[in-house]
């Protein structure tokens, strides 16, 4: 059983306003052009992504795609 939190009327201390860091709704609509490819990967690599995907309730293909996208964006920044 969880311990109940009891709130009091104590002063909160010094408050700091945080800049809005969330993207605008328009930025959340991802309409990127995808290209289908065929690729051969090591069985151990695919098994790794499948296991992690199950743990995080997502698709292993999506994880691999995001990894490649992240890598490409990092390389473009450094170029």
PyMOL Python script that loads the backbone (N, CA, C, O; Angstrom):
from pymol import cmd

cmd.read_pdbstr("""\
ATOM      1  N   UNK A   1       0.842  -1.188   0.000  1.00  0.00           N
ATOM      2  CA  UNK A   1       0.000   0.000   0.000  1.00  0.00           C
ATOM      3  C   UNK A   1       0.883   1.246   0.000  1.00  0.00           C
ATOM      4  O   UNK A   1       1.881   1.309   0.719  1.00  0.00           O
ATOM      5  N   UNK A   2       0.518   2.211  -0.792  1.00  0.00           N
ATOM      6  CA  UNK A   2       1.292   3.435  -0.876  1.00  0.00           C
ATOM      7  C   UNK A   2       1.042   4.336   0.323  1.00  0.00           C
ATOM      8  O   UNK A   2      -0.064   4.401   0.859  1.00  0.00           O
ATOM      9  N   UNK A   3       2.093   5.025   0.725  1.00  0.00           N
ATOM     10  CA  UNK A   3       1.975   5.992   1.807  1.00  0.00           C
ATOM     11  C   UNK A   3       1.289   7.245   1.256  1.00  0.00           C
ATOM     12  O   UNK A   3       1.653   7.728   0.184  1.00  0.00           O
ATOM     13  N   UNK A   4       0.327   7.759   1.963  1.00  0.00           N
ATOM     14  CA  UNK A   4      -0.412   8.936   1.511  1.00  0.00           C
ATOM     15  C   UNK A   4       0.407  10.189   1.744  1.00  0.00           C
ATOM     16  O   UNK A   4       1.041  10.340   2.789  1.00  0.00           O
ATOM     17  N   UNK A   5       0.393  11.081   0.777  1.00  0.00           N
ATOM     18  CA  UNK A   5       1.084  12.357   0.896  1.00  0.00           C
ATOM     19  C   UNK A   5       0.152  13.345   1.568  1.00  0.00           C
ATOM     20  O   UNK A   5      -1.009  13.480   1.183  1.00  0.00           O
ATOM     21  N   UNK A   6       0.662  14.027   2.561  1.00  0.00           N
ATOM     22  CA  UNK A   6      -0.126  15.058   3.234  1.00  0.00           C
ATOM     23  C   UNK A   6       0.434  16.417   2.861  1.00  0.00           C
ATOM     24  O   UNK A   6       1.609  16.709   3.086  1.00  0.00           O
ATOM     25  N   UNK A   7      -0.430  17.242   2.288  1.00  0.00           N
ATOM     26  CA  UNK A   7      -0.033  18.570   1.873  1.00  0.00           C
ATOM     27  C   UNK A   7      -0.352  19.564   2.973  1.00  0.00           C
ATOM     28  O   UNK A   7      -1.365  19.445   3.662  1.00  0.00           O
ATOM     29  N   UNK A   8       0.531  20.554   3.132  1.00  0.00           N
ATOM     30  CA  UNK A   8       0.330  21.584   4.150  1.00  0.00           C
ATOM     31  C   UNK A   8       0.368  22.951   3.486  1.00  0.00           C
ATOM     32  O   UNK A   8       0.628  23.065   2.289  1.00  0.00           O
ATOM     33  N   UNK A   9       0.111  23.969   4.262  1.00  0.00           N
ATOM     34  CA  UNK A   9       0.115  25.339   3.760  1.00  0.00           C
ATOM     35  C   UNK A   9       1.464  26.009   3.991  1.00  0.00           C
ATOM     36  O   UNK A   9       1.516  27.176   4.379  1.00  0.00           O
ATOM     37  N   UNK A  10       2.527  25.304   3.763  1.00  0.00           N
ATOM     38  CA  UNK A  10       3.868  25.858   3.958  1.00  0.00           C
ATOM     39  C   UNK A  10       4.253  26.731   2.772  1.00  0.00           C
ATOM     40  O   UNK A  10       3.734  26.551   1.670  1.00  0.00           O
ATOM     41  N   UNK A  11       5.166  27.679   2.997  1.00  0.00           N
ATOM     42  CA  UNK A  11       5.638  28.480   1.860  1.00  0.00           C
ATOM     43  C   UNK A  11       6.412  27.591   0.886  1.00  0.00           C
ATOM     44  O   UNK A  11       7.092  26.653   1.300  1.00  0.00           O
ATOM     45  N   UNK A  12       6.304  27.888  -0.391  1.00  0.00           N
ATOM     46  CA  UNK A  12       6.942  27.069  -1.410  1.00  0.00           C
ATOM     47  C   UNK A  12       8.401  27.432  -1.628  1.00  0.00           C
ATOM     48  O   UNK A  12       9.140  26.650  -2.227  1.00  0.00           O
ATOM     49  N   UNK A  13       8.828  28.573  -1.170  1.00  0.00           N
ATOM     50  CA  UNK A  13      10.203  28.990  -1.415  1.00  0.00           C
ATOM     51  C   UNK A  13      10.282  29.792  -2.696  1.00  0.00           C
ATOM     52  O   UNK A  13       9.267  30.271  -3.202  1.00  0.00           O
ATOM     53  N   UNK A  14      11.498  29.939  -3.224  1.00  0.00           N
ATOM     54  CA  UNK A  14      11.690  30.731  -4.429  1.00  0.00           C
ATOM     55  C   UNK A  14      11.222  29.943  -5.646  1.00  0.00           C
ATOM     56  O   UNK A  14      11.666  28.818  -5.877  1.00  0.00           O
ATOM     57  N   UNK A  15      10.323  30.540  -6.422  1.00  0.00           N
ATOM     58  CA  UNK A  15       9.796  29.900  -7.611  1.00  0.00           C
ATOM     59  C   UNK A  15      10.533  30.418  -8.843  1.00  0.00           C
ATOM     60  O   UNK A  15      10.914  31.587  -8.906  1.00  0.00           O
ATOM     61  N   UNK A  16      10.726  29.549  -9.801  1.00  0.00           N
ATOM     62  CA  UNK A  16      11.408  29.911 -11.039  1.00  0.00           C
ATOM     63  C   UNK A  16      10.476  29.591 -12.203  1.00  0.00           C
ATOM     64  O   UNK A  16       9.930  28.491 -12.292  1.00  0.00           O
ATOM     65  N   UNK A  17      10.301  30.566 -13.096  1.00  0.00           N
ATOM     66  CA  UNK A  17       9.469  30.362 -14.278  1.00  0.00           C
ATOM     67  C   UNK A  17      10.312  29.655 -15.327  1.00  0.00           C
ATOM     68  O   UNK A  17      11.405  30.109 -15.668  1.00  0.00           O
ATOM     69  N   UNK A  18       9.798  28.540 -15.837  1.00  0.00           N
ATOM     70  CA  UNK A  18      10.500  27.759 -16.846  1.00  0.00           C
ATOM     71  C   UNK A  18       9.998  28.151 -18.224  1.00  0.00           C
ATOM     72  O   UNK A  18       8.794  28.261 -18.455  1.00  0.00           O
ATOM     73  N   UNK A  19      10.943  28.360 -19.139  1.00  0.00           N
ATOM     74  CA  UNK A  19      10.587  28.695 -20.514  1.00  0.00           C
ATOM     75  C   UNK A  19       9.803  27.533 -21.115  1.00  0.00           C
ATOM     76  O   UNK A  19      10.093  26.371 -20.830  1.00  0.00           O
ATOM     77  N   UNK A  20       8.811  27.845 -21.945  1.00  0.00           N
ATOM     78  CA  UNK A  20       8.007  26.812 -22.594  1.00  0.00           C
ATOM     79  C   UNK A  20       8.904  26.009 -23.529  1.00  0.00           C
ATOM     80  O   UNK A  20       9.439  26.557 -24.493  1.00  0.00           O
ATOM     81  N   UNK A  21       9.074  24.727 -23.258  1.00  0.00           N
ATOM     82  CA  UNK A  21       9.973  23.888 -24.038  1.00  0.00           C
ATOM     83  C   UNK A  21       9.222  22.894 -24.923  1.00  0.00           C
ATOM     84  O   UNK A  21       9.840  22.159 -25.692  1.00  0.00           O
ATOM     85  N   UNK A  22       7.919  22.869 -24.821  1.00  0.00           N
ATOM     86  CA  UNK A  22       7.137  21.924 -25.619  1.00  0.00           C
ATOM     87  C   UNK A  22       6.972  22.442 -27.043  1.00  0.00           C
ATOM     88  O   UNK A  22       6.816  23.646 -27.246  1.00  0.00           O
ATOM     89  N   UNK A  23       7.004  21.553 -28.027  1.00  0.00           N
ATOM     90  CA  UNK A  23       6.821  21.999 -29.413  1.00  0.00           C
ATOM     91  C   UNK A  23       5.378  22.422 -29.676  1.00  0.00           C
ATOM     92  O   UNK A  23       4.451  21.979 -28.997  1.00  0.00           O
ATOM     93  N   UNK A  24       5.208  23.288 -30.671  1.00  0.00           N
ATOM     94  CA  UNK A  24       3.859  23.693 -31.075  1.00  0.00           C
ATOM     95  C   UNK A  24       3.168  22.498 -31.716  1.00  0.00           C
ATOM     96  O   UNK A  24       3.846  21.618 -32.246  1.00  0.00           O
ATOM     97  N   UNK A  25       1.839  22.440 -31.683  1.00  0.00           N
ATOM     98  CA  UNK A  25       1.120  21.310 -32.280  1.00  0.00           C
ATOM     99  C   UNK A  25       1.482  21.072 -33.743  1.00  0.00           C
ATOM    100  O   UNK A  25       1.522  19.926 -34.190  1.00  0.00           O
ATOM    101  N   UNK A  26       1.748  22.148 -34.496  1.00  0.00           N
ATOM    102  CA  UNK A  26       2.107  21.991 -35.900  1.00  0.00           C
ATOM    103  C   UNK A  26       3.414  21.213 -36.063  1.00  0.00           C
ATOM    104  O   UNK A  26       3.612  20.519 -37.060  1.00  0.00           O
ATOM    105  N   UNK A  27       4.300  21.336 -35.076  1.00  0.00           N
ATOM    106  CA  UNK A  27       5.582  20.654 -35.141  1.00  0.00           C
ATOM    107  C   UNK A  27       5.465  19.168 -34.807  1.00  0.00           C
ATOM    108  O   UNK A  27       6.401  18.404 -35.047  1.00  0.00           O
ATOM    109  N   UNK A  28       4.346  18.761 -34.266  1.00  0.00           N
ATOM    110  CA  UNK A  28       4.148  17.364 -33.900  1.00  0.00           C
ATOM    111  C   UNK A  28       3.621  16.525 -35.057  1.00  0.00           C
ATOM    112  O   UNK A  28       3.661  15.295 -35.009  1.00  0.00           O
ATOM    113  N   UNK A  29       3.130  17.187 -36.091  1.00  0.00           N
ATOM    114  CA  UNK A  29       2.599  16.476 -37.248  1.00  0.00           C
ATOM    115  C   UNK A  29       3.772  16.130 -38.150  1.00  0.00           C
ATOM    116  O   UNK A  29       4.303  16.981 -38.863  1.00  0.00           O
ATOM    117  N   UNK A  30       4.165  14.860 -38.104  1.00  0.00           N
ATOM    118  CA  UNK A  30       5.325  14.435 -38.874  1.00  0.00           C
ATOM    119  C   UNK A  30       4.878  13.855 -40.208  1.00  0.00           C
ATOM    120  O   UNK A  30       4.321  12.759 -40.273  1.00  0.00           O
ATOM    121  N   UNK A  31       5.128  14.592 -41.244  1.00  0.00           N
ATOM    122  CA  UNK A  31       4.786  14.132 -42.587  1.00  0.00           C
ATOM    123  C   UNK A  31       6.076  14.023 -43.382  1.00  0.00           C
ATOM    124  O   UNK A  31       6.321  14.814 -44.293  1.00  0.00           O
ATOM    125  N   UNK A  32       6.886  13.058 -43.041  1.00  0.00           N
ATOM    126  CA  UNK A  32       8.131  12.863 -43.764  1.00  0.00           C
ATOM    127  C   UNK A  32       7.944  11.778 -44.813  1.00  0.00           C
ATOM    128  O   UNK A  32       7.166  10.840 -44.641  1.00  0.00           O
ATOM    129  N   UNK A  33       8.675  11.937 -45.891  1.00  0.00           N
ATOM    130  CA  UNK A  33       8.610  10.945 -46.952  1.00  0.00           C
ATOM    131  C   UNK A  33       9.456   9.745 -46.549  1.00  0.00           C
ATOM    132  O   UNK A  33      10.644   9.885 -46.261  1.00  0.00           O
ATOM    133  N   UNK A  34       8.846   8.575 -46.531  1.00  0.00           N
ATOM    134  CA  UNK A  34       9.561   7.346 -46.196  1.00  0.00           C
ATOM    135  C   UNK A  34       9.861   6.565 -47.470  1.00  0.00           C
ATOM    136  O   UNK A  34       9.118   6.625 -48.450  1.00  0.00           O
ATOM    137  N   UNK A  35      10.961   5.837 -47.427  1.00  0.00           N
ATOM    138  CA  UNK A  35      11.367   5.001 -48.548  1.00  0.00           C
ATOM    139  C   UNK A  35      11.532   3.588 -48.024  1.00  0.00           C
ATOM    140  O   UNK A  35      12.237   3.369 -47.039  1.00  0.00           O
ATOM    141  N   UNK A  36      10.890   2.631 -48.669  1.00  0.00           N
ATOM    142  CA  UNK A  36      11.025   1.233 -48.261  1.00  0.00           C
ATOM    143  C   UNK A  36      12.319   0.673 -48.816  1.00  0.00           C
ATOM    144  O   UNK A  36      12.655   0.873 -49.983  1.00  0.00           O
ATOM    145  N   UNK A  37      13.052  -0.046 -47.940  1.00  0.00           N
ATOM    146  CA  UNK A  37      14.290  -0.689 -48.367  1.00  0.00           C
ATOM    147  C   UNK A  37      14.313  -2.111 -47.822  1.00  0.00           C
ATOM    148  O   UNK A  37      13.521  -2.472 -46.951  1.00  0.00           O
ATOM    149  N   UNK A  38      15.217  -2.897 -48.341  1.00  0.00           N
ATOM    150  CA  UNK A  38      15.453  -4.231 -47.807  1.00  0.00           C
ATOM    151  C   UNK A  38      16.865  -4.225 -47.251  1.00  0.00           C
ATOM    152  O   UNK A  38      17.796  -3.773 -47.917  1.00  0.00           O
ATOM    153  N   UNK A  39      17.028  -4.719 -46.046  1.00  0.00           N
ATOM    154  CA  UNK A  39      18.329  -4.711 -45.396  1.00  0.00           C
ATOM    155  C   UNK A  39      18.519  -6.025 -44.650  1.00  0.00           C
ATOM    156  O   UNK A  39      17.572  -6.558 -44.072  1.00  0.00           O
ATOM    157  N   UNK A  40      19.722  -6.537 -44.664  1.00  0.00           N
ATOM    158  CA  UNK A  40      20.042  -7.742 -43.899  1.00  0.00           C
ATOM    159  C   UNK A  40      20.795  -7.337 -42.646  1.00  0.00           C
ATOM    160  O   UNK A  40      21.791  -6.617 -42.721  1.00  0.00           O
ATOM    161  N   UNK A  41      20.327  -7.794 -41.504  1.00  0.00           N
ATOM    162  CA  UNK A  41      20.957  -7.491 -40.217  1.00  0.00           C
ATOM    163  C   UNK A  41      21.335  -8.788 -39.517  1.00  0.00           C
ATOM    164  O   UNK A  41      20.790  -9.851 -39.813  1.00  0.00           O
ATOM    165  N   UNK A  42      22.279  -8.683 -38.583  1.00  0.00           N
ATOM    166  CA  UNK A  42      22.637  -9.851 -37.778  1.00  0.00           C
ATOM    167  C   UNK A  42      21.444 -10.283 -36.945  1.00  0.00           C
ATOM    168  O   UNK A  42      20.700  -9.444 -36.437  1.00  0.00           O
ATOM    169  N   UNK A  43      21.259 -11.578 -36.805  1.00  0.00           N
ATOM    170  CA  UNK A  43      20.155 -12.109 -36.008  1.00  0.00           C
ATOM    171  C   UNK A  43      20.216 -11.583 -34.582  1.00  0.00           C
ATOM    172  O   UNK A  43      19.185 -11.256 -33.995  1.00  0.00           O
ATOM    173  N   UNK A  44      21.420 -11.500 -34.019  1.00  0.00           N
ATOM    174  CA  UNK A  44      21.550 -11.033 -32.636  1.00  0.00           C
ATOM    175  C   UNK A  44      21.095  -9.575 -32.505  1.00  0.00           C
ATOM    176  O   UNK A  44      20.513  -9.199 -31.487  1.00  0.00           O
ATOM    177  N   UNK A  45      21.354  -8.759 -33.522  1.00  0.00           N
ATOM    178  CA  UNK A  45      20.911  -7.360 -33.484  1.00  0.00           C
ATOM    179  C   UNK A  45      19.394  -7.265 -33.527  1.00  0.00           C
ATOM    180  O   UNK A  45      18.791  -6.510 -32.765  1.00  0.00           O
ATOM    181  N   UNK A  46      18.784  -8.026 -34.412  1.00  0.00           N
ATOM    182  CA  UNK A  46      17.321  -8.006 -34.530  1.00  0.00           C
ATOM    183  C   UNK A  46      16.686  -8.538 -33.241  1.00  0.00           C
ATOM    184  O   UNK A  46      15.699  -7.983 -32.760  1.00  0.00           O
ATOM    185  N   UNK A  47      17.252  -9.610 -32.686  1.00  0.00           N
ATOM    186  CA  UNK A  47      16.729 -10.154 -31.425  1.00  0.00           C
ATOM    187  C   UNK A  47      16.815  -9.120 -30.306  1.00  0.00           C
ATOM    188  O   UNK A  47      15.905  -9.009 -29.484  1.00  0.00           O
ATOM    189  N   UNK A  48      17.913  -8.362 -30.279  1.00  0.00           N
ATOM    190  CA  UNK A  48      18.064  -7.308 -29.270  1.00  0.00           C
ATOM    191  C   UNK A  48      16.939  -6.285 -29.391  1.00  0.00           C
ATOM    192  O   UNK A  48      16.291  -5.950 -28.399  1.00  0.00           O
ATOM    193  N   UNK A  49      16.705  -5.787 -30.615  1.00  0.00           N
ATOM    194  CA  UNK A  49      15.665  -4.781 -30.809  1.00  0.00           C
ATOM    195  C   UNK A  49      14.272  -5.341 -30.534  1.00  0.00           C
ATOM    196  O   UNK A  49      13.420  -4.629 -30.002  1.00  0.00           O
ATOM    197  N   UNK A  50      14.028  -6.590 -30.884  1.00  0.00           N
ATOM    198  CA  UNK A  50      12.733  -7.188 -30.595  1.00  0.00           C
ATOM    199  C   UNK A  50      12.492  -7.283 -29.096  1.00  0.00           C
ATOM    200  O   UNK A  50      11.389  -7.018 -28.617  1.00  0.00           O
ATOM    201  N   UNK A  51      13.537  -7.665 -28.356  1.00  0.00           N
ATOM    202  CA  UNK A  51      13.406  -7.773 -26.893  1.00  0.00           C
ATOM    203  C   UNK A  51      13.127  -6.404 -26.277  1.00  0.00           C
ATOM    204  O   UNK A  51      12.228  -6.262 -25.448  1.00  0.00           O
ATOM    205  N   UNK A  52      13.904  -5.398 -26.687  1.00  0.00           N
ATOM    206  CA  UNK A  52      13.716  -4.048 -26.147  1.00  0.00           C
ATOM    207  C   UNK A  52      12.357  -3.480 -26.557  1.00  0.00           C
ATOM    208  O   UNK A  52      11.720  -2.768 -25.780  1.00  0.00           O
ATOM    209  N   UNK A  53      11.918  -3.789 -27.763  1.00  0.00           N
ATOM    210  CA  UNK A  53      10.621  -3.297 -28.230  1.00  0.00           C
ATOM    211  C   UNK A  53       9.485  -3.882 -27.388  1.00  0.00           C
ATOM    212  O   UNK A  53       8.533  -3.181 -27.043  1.00  0.00           O
ATOM    213  N   UNK A  54       9.593  -5.168 -27.063  1.00  0.00           N
ATOM    214  CA  UNK A  54       8.569  -5.784 -26.197  1.00  0.00           C
ATOM    215  C   UNK A  54       8.551  -5.113 -24.829  1.00  0.00           C
ATOM    216  O   UNK A  54       7.482  -4.853 -24.278  1.00  0.00           O
ATOM    217  N   UNK A  55       9.728  -4.833 -24.283  1.00  0.00           N
ATOM    218  CA  UNK A  55       9.812  -4.186 -22.964  1.00  0.00           C
ATOM    219  C   UNK A  55       9.165  -2.806 -22.967  1.00  0.00           C
ATOM    220  O   UNK A  55       8.590  -2.382 -21.964  1.00  0.00           O
ATOM    221  N   UNK A  56       9.261  -2.104 -24.104  1.00  0.00           N
ATOM    222  CA  UNK A  56       8.752  -0.740 -24.184  1.00  0.00           C
ATOM    223  C   UNK A  56       7.446  -0.638 -24.976  1.00  0.00           C
ATOM    224  O   UNK A  56       6.989   0.460 -25.293  1.00  0.00           O
ATOM    225  N   UNK A  57       6.850  -1.791 -25.292  1.00  0.00           N
ATOM    226  CA  UNK A  57       5.548  -1.847 -25.977  1.00  0.00           C
ATOM    227  C   UNK A  57       5.544  -1.013 -27.258  1.00  0.00           C
ATOM    228  O   UNK A  57       4.681  -0.158 -27.455  1.00  0.00           O
ATOM    229  N   UNK A  58       6.513  -1.274 -28.112  1.00  0.00           N
ATOM    230  CA  UNK A  58       6.591  -0.582 -29.392  1.00  0.00           C
ATOM    231  C   UNK A  58       7.063  -1.551 -30.463  1.00  0.00           C
ATOM    232  O   UNK A  58       7.244  -2.738 -30.192  1.00  0.00           O
ATOM    233  N   UNK A  59       7.258  -1.063 -31.653  1.00  0.00           N
ATOM    234  CA  UNK A  59       7.690  -1.876 -32.779  1.00  0.00           C
ATOM    235  C   UNK A  59       9.214  -1.842 -32.895  1.00  0.00           C
ATOM    236  O   UNK A  59       9.830  -0.784 -32.762  1.00  0.00           O
ATOM    237  N   UNK A  60       9.812  -2.996 -33.142  1.00  0.00           N
ATOM    238  CA  UNK A  60      11.271  -3.010 -33.275  1.00  0.00           C
ATOM    239  C   UNK A  60      11.705  -2.284 -34.547  1.00  0.00           C
ATOM    240  O   UNK A  60      12.782  -1.689 -34.585  1.00  0.00           O
ATOM    241  N   UNK A  61      10.866  -2.330 -35.593  1.00  0.00           N
ATOM    242  CA  UNK A  61      11.204  -1.602 -36.817  1.00  0.00           C
ATOM    243  C   UNK A  61      11.241  -0.101 -36.553  1.00  0.00           C
ATOM    244  O   UNK A  61      12.104   0.608 -37.071  1.00  0.00           O
ATOM    245  N   UNK A  62      10.302   0.373 -35.745  1.00  0.00           N
ATOM    246  CA  UNK A  62      10.265   1.790 -35.407  1.00  0.00           C
ATOM    247  C   UNK A  62      11.510   2.182 -34.621  1.00  0.00           C
ATOM    248  O   UNK A  62      12.063   3.262 -34.833  1.00  0.00           O
ATOM    249  N   UNK A  63      11.951   1.322 -33.723  1.00  0.00           N
ATOM    250  CA  UNK A  63      13.163   1.615 -32.953  1.00  0.00           C
ATOM    251  C   UNK A  63      14.388   1.703 -33.859  1.00  0.00           C
ATOM    252  O   UNK A  63      15.212   2.606 -33.708  1.00  0.00           O
ATOM    253  N   UNK A  64      14.507   0.773 -34.794  1.00  0.00           N
ATOM    254  CA  UNK A  64      15.639   0.782 -35.710  1.00  0.00           C
ATOM    255  C   UNK A  64      15.580   2.027 -36.601  1.00  0.00           C
ATOM    256  O   UNK A  64      16.602   2.670 -36.840  1.00  0.00           O
ATOM    257  N   UNK A  65      14.379   2.365 -37.090  1.00  0.00           N
ATOM    258  CA  UNK A  65      14.209   3.545 -37.938  1.00  0.00           C
ATOM    259  C   UNK A  65      14.606   4.811 -37.186  1.00  0.00           C
ATOM    260  O   UNK A  65      15.295   5.669 -37.737  1.00  0.00           O
ATOM    261  N   UNK A  66      14.177   4.933 -35.932  1.00  0.00           N
ATOM    262  CA  UNK A  66      14.524   6.118 -35.137  1.00  0.00           C
ATOM    263  C   UNK A  66      16.019   6.185 -34.858  1.00  0.00           C
ATOM    264  O   UNK A  66      16.603   7.268 -34.845  1.00  0.00           O
ATOM    265  N   UNK A  67      16.633   5.041 -34.635  1.00  0.00           N
ATOM    266  CA  UNK A  67      18.075   5.002 -34.410  1.00  0.00           C
ATOM    267  C   UNK A  67      18.823   5.509 -35.645  1.00  0.00           C
ATOM    268  O   UNK A  67      19.748   6.314 -35.530  1.00  0.00           O
ATOM    269  N   UNK A  68      18.424   5.042 -36.805  1.00  0.00           N
ATOM    270  CA  UNK A  68      19.068   5.480 -38.053  1.00  0.00           C
ATOM    271  C   UNK A  68      18.812   6.969 -38.291  1.00  0.00           C
ATOM    272  O   UNK A  68      19.724   7.696 -38.688  1.00  0.00           O
ATOM    273  N   UNK A  69      17.580   7.431 -38.052  1.00  0.00           N
ATOM    274  CA  UNK A  69      17.262   8.854 -38.210  1.00  0.00           C
ATOM    275  C   UNK A  69      18.105   9.708 -37.267  1.00  0.00           C
ATOM    276  O   UNK A  69      18.631  10.747 -37.665  1.00  0.00           O
ATOM    277  N   UNK A  70      18.230   9.264 -36.009  1.00  0.00           N
ATOM    278  CA  UNK A  70      19.028  10.005 -35.024  1.00  0.00           C
ATOM    279  C   UNK A  70      20.484  10.082 -35.474  1.00  0.00           C
ATOM    280  O   UNK A  70      21.103  11.144 -35.419  1.00  0.00           O
ATOM    281  N   UNK A  71      21.027   8.946 -35.922  1.00  0.00           N
ATOM    282  CA  UNK A  71      22.411   8.903 -36.376  1.00  0.00           C
ATOM    283  C   UNK A  71      22.623   9.858 -37.544  1.00  0.00           C
ATOM    284  O   UNK A  71      23.596  10.612 -37.563  1.00  0.00           O
ATOM    285  N   UNK A  72      21.726   9.827 -38.507  1.00  0.00           N
ATOM    286  CA  UNK A  72      21.850  10.698 -39.680  1.00  0.00           C
ATOM    287  C   UNK A  72      21.796  12.163 -39.279  1.00  0.00           C
ATOM    288  O   UNK A  72      22.565  12.968 -39.803  1.00  0.00           O
ATOM    289  N   UNK A  73      20.907  12.529 -38.363  1.00  0.00           N
ATOM    290  CA  UNK A  73      20.799  13.931 -37.949  1.00  0.00           C
ATOM    291  C   UNK A  73      22.052  14.385 -37.209  1.00  0.00           C
ATOM    292  O   UNK A  73      22.474  15.531 -37.365  1.00  0.00           O
ATOM    293  N   UNK A  74      22.653  13.511 -36.409  1.00  0.00           N
ATOM    294  CA  UNK A  74      23.889  13.858 -35.710  1.00  0.00           C
ATOM    295  C   UNK A  74      25.040  14.056 -36.701  1.00  0.00           C
ATOM    296  O   UNK A  74      25.864  14.955 -36.532  1.00  0.00           O
ATOM    297  N   UNK A  75      25.090  13.232 -37.708  1.00  0.00           N
ATOM    298  CA  UNK A  75      26.149  13.362 -38.716  1.00  0.00           C
ATOM    299  C   UNK A  75      25.963  14.632 -39.546  1.00  0.00           C
ATOM    300  O   UNK A  75      26.941  15.273 -39.931  1.00  0.00           O
ATOM    301  N   UNK A  76      24.706  14.995 -39.822  1.00  0.00           N
ATOM    302  CA  UNK A  76      24.450  16.219 -40.585  1.00  0.00           C
ATOM    303  C   UNK A  76      24.851  17.448 -39.787  1.00  0.00           C
ATOM    304  O   UNK A  76      25.337  18.424 -40.358  1.00  0.00           O
ATOM    305  N   UNK A  77      24.652  17.413 -38.459  1.00  0.00           N
ATOM    306  CA  UNK A  77      25.012  18.550 -37.613  1.00  0.00           C
ATOM    307  C   UNK A  77      26.523  18.760 -37.608  1.00  0.00           C
ATOM    308  O   UNK A  77      26.991  19.898 -37.604  1.00  0.00           O
ATOM    309  N   UNK A  78      27.286  17.671 -37.608  1.00  0.00           N
ATOM    310  CA  UNK A  78      28.736  17.769 -37.515  1.00  0.00           C
ATOM    311  C   UNK A  78      29.395  18.012 -38.869  1.00  0.00           C
ATOM    312  O   UNK A  78      30.590  18.300 -38.934  1.00  0.00           O
ATOM    313  N   UNK A  79      28.627  17.897 -39.946  1.00  0.00           N
ATOM    314  CA  UNK A  79      29.206  18.090 -41.293  1.00  0.00           C
ATOM    315  C   UNK A  79      29.311  19.544 -41.666  1.00  0.00           C
ATOM    316  O   UNK A  79      29.775  19.869 -42.759  1.00  0.00           O
TER     317      UNK A  79
END
""", "prot")
cmd.dss("prot")
cmd.show_as("cartoon", "prot")
cmd.util.cbc("prot")
cmd.orient("prot")
